[in-house]
Amino acid sequence: METLSENHEESLVEIFKNDMLLELAKNSHKGSILNFKDFNGIITELEYHKAKLFLAIRVKNKGAIREYLADIANFLLAIGNMFDVYNIENNKDECFEINKDVELFKKIMVSESSKGQVIGS
């Protein structure tokens, strides 16, 4: 039996999915996002849209927030597609947890942080 919060989550996911599809349609003149093959280009677009999202959040523009969240999700979809993670046969791969306490991740965060600051500590 589903709880109220599960129904609400499903409703939000449906709205989010529809926002993603709307953004794909609005940007269809650029070609299918599933044809994006340049990983660095996708990451650049992801970072650009993340910056636009943060600005929209700062000025509290809910319409822009929804749009940029959907755009970001679509770029994440493109990455997943690029690495063929949605192929049913790839569901056998087990996910391993990476968090800020994993030693390798700490080293990466230190080496990539600006001005010697450790991110997330």
C-alpha positions in Angstrom: 0.0 0.0 0.0 1.4 3.4 -1.0 1.7 6.2 1.4 0.8 9.8 0.8 4.4 10.7 0.4 5.1 7.9 -2.1 2.1 9.2 -4.2 3.5 12.7 -3.9 7.0 11.6 -4.9 5.5 9.8 -8.0 3.6 13.0 -8.9 6.7 15.1 -8.6 8.7 12.6 -10.7 5.9 12.7 -13.3 6.1 16.6 -13.4 9.9 16.5 -13.5 9.8 13.9 -16.4 7.3 16.2 -18.3 9.6 19.2 -17.7 12.5 17.2 -19.1 10.5 16.2 -22.2 9.4 19.8 -22.7 13.0 21.0 -22.6 14.0 18.3 -25.1 11.3 19.4 -27.4 12.2 23.1 -27.0 15.8 22.3 -27.8 15.1 19.8 -30.6 16.5 22.2 -33.2 19.9 21.5 -31.7 19.5 17.7 -32.4 18.8 14.8 -30.1 20.6 14.9 -26.8 21.1 11.2 -27.3 23.5 12.0 -30.1 25.8 14.0 -27.9 29.1 12.2 -27.9 31.5 14.8 -26.5 31.8 14.1 -22.8 33.7 17.3 -22.1 31.1 19.3 -24.1 28.3 17.8 -22.0 30.2 18.6 -18.8 30.7 22.1 -20.0 26.9 22.5 -20.7 26.1 20.9 -17.3 28.3 23.4 -15.5 26.9 26.3 -17.5 23.3 25.2 -16.7 24.2 24.6 -13.1 25.4 28.2 -12.9 22.2 29.4 -14.5 20.3 27.3 -11.9 22.1 28.9 -9.0 21.4 32.3 -10.3 17.7 31.4 -10.8 17.6 30.2 -7.2 19.3 33.3 -6.0 16.6 35.5 -7.6 13.8 33.1 -6.7 12.6 32.6 -10.3 10.7 29.3 -10.0 10.0 29.0 -13.8 13.8 29.3 -14.5 14.6 26.9 -11.7 12.3 24.3 -13.2 13.7 24.8 -16.7 17.3 24.5 -15.6 16.7 21.5 -13.4 15.2 19.8 -16.4 18.1 20.8 -18.7 20.6 19.5 -16.1 18.7 16.2 -15.9 18.7 15.9 -19.6 22.5 16.4 -19.7 22.8 13.7 -17.1 20.6 11.5 -19.3 23.0 12.1 -22.1 26.0 11.0 -20.0 24.1 7.8 -19.0 23.3 7.2 -22.7 26.9 7.9 -23.7 28.1 5.2 -21.3 25.3 2.8 -22.2 24.1 2.5 -18.6 20.5 2.1 -19.5 21.0 -1.1 -21.5 19.2 -3.9 -19.6 22.3 -6.1 -19.7 24.2 -3.4 -17.8 21.8 -3.7 -14.8 24.1 -6.5 -13.6 26.8 -4.0 -12.6 26.8 -3.3 -8.9 27.1 0.3 -7.8 29.7 1.0 -5.2 29.3 3.9 -2.7 31.6 6.9 -3.0 31.2 9.6 -0.4 33.4 12.4 0.9 34.9 10.0 3.5 36.5 7.6 1.0 40.2 8.2 1.0 40.6 8.4 -2.8 37.7 10.9 -3.1 39.4 13.1 -0.4 42.6 13.1 -2.5 40.7 14.1 -5.7 38.8 16.8 -3.9 42.0 18.2 -2.4 43.8 18.2 -5.8 40.8 19.8 -7.6 39.9 22.4 -5.0 40.9 26.0 -5.5 43.4 27.8 -3.2 44.2 24.6 -1.4 40.8 24.4 0.3 39.2 21.0 0.8 35.7 20.8 -0.4 33.1 19.3 1.9 35.2 19.3 5.1 
